[in-house]
């Protein structure tokens, strides 16, 4: 089994939150129980993945309808790419939404944009390291529910960061910390296996 970047990021947030019990993190990692906003976000990602470049008023996917602002979609042709890398024996995997040269793009949906939360996280660090990229860009779309499985989408807010000299070392240390946590707290079926 592989350690997903999202699980490592959840572990990092858990370490910084004195109020979150370990059982809640274990459940997040081991049980696939998406929330209503997560399901809408998954559908929006699916719509973007299959959209051609051009102008759209509406996108649809998985039974959801998304009303878009007056804007043109400009999406790289390389989308939904997965990568793997060993960090001290632990194999970490992540899948980017778009890859454009040495830039990784990640589409995020939210009800409220919080730049500090994204910047503090490790997802962008791992994705730059996994893909050998130099720039990570979030395309953050605020979604507002306007009907059953129907959402109004805000124009995207863009946020970019770049790699830094000790980024790989930071990713390595967090991966090793996660592996220690996994061995102690996760059921055997969810403990990441050491890479060969």
C-alpha positions as CSV (number, residue, x, y, z in Angstrom):
1,X,0.0,0.0,0.0
2,X,1.1,3.5,-0.7
3,X,1.0,6.6,1.4
4,X,-1.0,9.3,-0.3
5,X,0.0,12.9,-0.1
6,X,-3.4,13.8,1.3
7,X,-3.0,11.4,4.2
8,X,0.4,12.8,5.0
9,X,-1.0,16.3,5.0
10,X,-3.9,15.2,7.2
11,X,-1.2,13.8,9.6
12,X,0.7,17.1,9.6
13,X,-2.5,19.0,10.4
14,X,-3.3,16.5,13.2
15,X,0.1,17.1,14.8
16,X,-0.6,20.8,15.0
17,X,-4.1,20.4,16.5
18,X,-4.1,19.5,20.1
19,X,-7.9,19.0,20.1
20,X,-8.1,16.4,17.4
21,X,-8.1,12.8,18.8
22,X,-5.9,10.3,17.0
23,X,-9.0,8.1,16.4
24,X,-10.4,10.9,14.1
25,X,-7.3,10.9,12.0
26,X,-7.2,7.1,11.8
27,X,-10.8,7.2,10.6
28,X,-10.0,9.8,8.0
29,X,-7.2,7.7,6.6
30,X,-8.9,4.3,6.7
31,X,-12.6,5.1,5.9
32,X,-13.7,6.6,2.6
33,X,-16.6,8.8,3.9
34,X,-16.7,11.9,1.7
35,X,-18.7,15.0,2.9
36,X,-21.2,16.8,0.8
37,X,-18.6,19.5,-0.2
38,X,-16.1,16.8,-1.0
39,X,-18.5,15.1,-3.4
40,X,-19.3,18.4,-5.1
41,X,-15.5,19.1,-5.4
42,X,-15.0,15.6,-6.9
43,X,-17.7,16.3,-9.5
44,X,-16.2,19.7,-10.4
45,X,-12.8,18.1,-10.8
46,X,-14.3,15.5,-13.1
47,X,-16.0,18.3,-15.2
48,X,-12.7,20.2,-15.5
49,X,-10.8,17.0,-16.4
50,X,-13.0,16.3,-19.4
51,X,-13.6,19.9,-20.5
52,X,-12.0,21.2,-23.7
53,X,-10.4,24.6,-23.8
54,X,-13.1,27.2,-24.5
55,X,-15.9,29.3,-23.0
56,X,-18.6,27.7,-20.9
57,X,-21.6,28.9,-19.0
58,X,-22.3,25.5,-17.5
59,X,-20.3,22.3,-16.8
60,X,-21.8,19.0,-15.7
61,X,-20.5,15.8,-14.3
62,X,-21.6,13.0,-12.0
63,X,-25.2,14.5,-11.9
64,X,-23.9,17.9,-10.7
65,X,-24.4,21.2,-12.6
66,X,-21.9,24.0,-12.2
67,X,-22.7,27.6,-13.3
68,X,-19.5,29.3,-14.3
69,X,-18.6,33.0,-14.3
70,X,-18.0,34.7,-17.6
71,X,-14.6,33.3,-18.3
72,X,-12.7,31.1,-20.7
73,X,-11.2,27.8,-19.5
74,X,-7.5,27.5,-20.3
75,X,-6.4,24.0,-19.3
76,X,-3.1,22.3,-20.1
77,X,-3.5,19.1,-22.2
78,X,-1.6,17.1,-19.5
79,X,-4.2,16.4,-16.8
80,X,-4.7,13.9,-13.9
81,X,-1.1,12.6,-13.8
82,X,0.1,10.4,-10.9
83,X,3.7,10.1,-9.6
84,X,5.5,8.0,-7.0
85,X,8.7,8.7,-5.0
86,X,10.5,6.9,-2.2
87,X,11.2,8.9,0.9
88,X,13.4,7.0,3.2
89,X,11.8,3.7,2.2
90,X,8.2,5.0,2.2
91,X,6.6,5.4,-1.2
92,X,4.5,8.5,-1.5
93,X,2.1,9.1,-4.3
94,X,0.1,12.1,-5.5
95,X,-2.0,13.0,-8.5
96,X,-1.9,16.5,-10.0
97,X,-4.8,18.1,-11.8
98,X,-2.6,19.7,-14.5
99,X,1.0,19.6,-15.5
100,X,2.2,22.5,-17.7
101,X,6.0,22.3,-18.3
102,X,7.6,22.7,-14.9
103,X,4.4,24.0,-13.3
104,X,1.8,21.9,-11.4
105,X,-1.7,23.2,-11.2
106,X,-4.2,22.0,-8.5
107,X,-7.9,22.8,-8.7
108,X,-9.5,23.4,-5.3
109,X,-13.1,24.0,-4.4
110,X,-14.1,25.7,-1.2
111,X,-16.8,27.8,0.4
112,X,-14.2,30.3,1.5
113,X,-10.7,31.0,0.2
114,X,-8.0,30.8,2.9
115,X,-4.6,31.4,1.3
116,X,-2.7,30.8,4.6
117,X,-4.1,27.3,5.0
118,X,-2.9,26.3,1.5
119,X,0.6,27.9,2.0
120,X,1.2,26.2,5.4
121,X,0.4,22.7,3.9
122,X,2.7,20.2,2.5
123,X,0.7,19.1,-0.6
124,X,2.4,21.7,-2.8
125,X,5.9,20.7,-1.5
126,X,5.3,17.0,-2.2
127,X,3.8,17.7,-5.7
128,X,6.8,19.9,-6.7
129,X,9.2,17.2,-5.4
130,X,7.3,14.3,-6.9
131,X,7.0,15.9,-10.4
132,X,10.3,17.7,-10.5
133,X,8.5,21.0,-11.0
134,X,9.4,24.5,-9.9
135,X,6.0,26.3,-9.6
136,X,2.8,25.1,-7.9
137,X,-0.4,27.0,-8.7
138,X,-3.7,26.6,-6.9
139,X,-6.8,27.5,-8.9
140,X,-9.3,28.0,-6.1
141,X,-13.0,28.0,-7.0
142,X,-15.5,29.0,-4.4
143,X,-18.7,27.0,-4.8
144,X,-22.1,28.2,-3.6
145,X,-25.0,25.7,-3.5
146,X,-28.0,27.1,-5.4
147,X,-30.1,24.0,-5.8
148,X,-30.0,20.2,-5.5
149,X,-26.6,19.2,-6.9
150,X,-26.3,22.6,-8.5
151,X,-23.6,25.2,-7.7
152,X,-22.6,28.7,-8.6
153,X,-18.8,28.9,-9.2
154,X,-16.8,32.0,-8.6
155,X,-13.9,33.1,-10.8
156,X,-10.8,31.2,-9.8
157,X,-8.4,32.9,-7.3
158,X,-4.8,32.0,-8.2
159,X,-2.1,31.4,-5.7
160,X,1.5,30.4,-6.6
161,X,4.5,29.1,-4.7
162,X,7.9,28.0,-5.8
163,X,10.3,25.3,-4.7
164,X,13.0,26.1,-2.1
165,X,16.4,24.6,-1.4
166,X,15.6,22.2,1.5
167,X,12.1,21.3,0.3
168,X,13.0,17.6,-0.4
169,X,14.6,17.3,3.1
170,X,11.4,18.7,4.6
171,X,9.3,16.2,2.6
172,X,11.6,13.4,3.7
173,X,11.3,14.2,7.4
174,X,7.5,14.4,7.3
175,X,7.2,11.1,5.4
176,X,9.4,9.4,8.0
177,X,7.3,10.9,10.8
178,X,4.1,9.7,9.0
179,X,5.5,6.2,8.7
180,X,6.2,6.1,12.4
181,X,2.7,7.2,13.1
182,X,1.2,4.7,10.7
183,X,3.1,1.8,12.2
184,X,1.9,2.7,15.7
185,X,-1.7,3.7,15.0
186,X,-3.0,2.3,11.7
187,X,-4.5,-1.2,11.1
188,X,-2.0,-3.5,9.4
189,X,-4.0,-3.2,6.1
190,X,-3.4,0.5,6.0
191,X,0.3,0.7,7.1
192,X,2.3,1.9,4.1
193,X,4.7,-0.8,3.0
194,X,8.4,0.0,2.8
195,X,9.6,0.4,-0.8
196,X,11.9,-2.3,-2.2
